[in-house]
Amino acid sequence: MIHPISNWKEWATSGTVLLVALIAARIAHKLLFSAGKRLARRTGSVIDNSLVRHMHRPSKLILPLLAPAVIFRAGAVSAALDGLASGAMWLLAAFSFAAVLLSPFAAAASVRLNLAG
C-alpha cells in the first residue's frame, strides 16, 4: 500500500485545481450577476429584477460546488480516453452518487436561504 504523503505532487496539483475552480466560480458568479442586474435594470420589469434578486444567493452556493465537479470530471474523462487506468473514474462515480444523494438537501437549504432573507 502506497502512503498518501508519498504522492504529494498529485495532492498539491489536485488542491491547486480545486482552489482555481472555486475562485473561477466566484468570479463567474460576480460577472454573471453584475450583467444580470444591469440587464434587469435596463428592462425595468419587476419579474426580471425579482428573478435576479432571488437567484443571487442560491447560485452563490451552487456555483462553487459545481465548478470542482466539472473540472475533475473533465480530467477523469480525458485520462480514461488516453487509456490511463486510474481511480479517477471510480472517484467520478462516487462523486456523482454523492451528488445525487445530497442534491435534495442542497436544494432545500437553498430554498430556505432564499425565503429567509
Steps between C-alpha positions, in 0.01 A plus 500: 500500500635839399506766767287805403776747582736334253274635222521857623534641148166352397336633816650845440383499139149394600487762774616770261242399240230503768604845622509640146157350427351660811650839415378471141150418625497811721620717212240348268230567761604864530511552123176316436301689759649840427394455137162361612436795729590745226272325255215484752534872575503580129175309433327645806286188542409396852531134403857547374604683817335236718660213311850647530452587867362159599758299305801685639539313832421145379742531211765628740480157665456287190771638268794429735369147552453445130838629381721226654263233376530626143879535520563156650252331266674647198835379632368151570343465158812623319715258701266214413509594131881504511493147638637589840358260753451685823249538775367817342199328347415339834539837667274649236239229560516552876470877462202463266329259739556738792369791294181311417450408865574848638330715235155504670659625822696767314186612318307519828777706663507731200125557517519563875776758448305668226181520709685619810644806360 
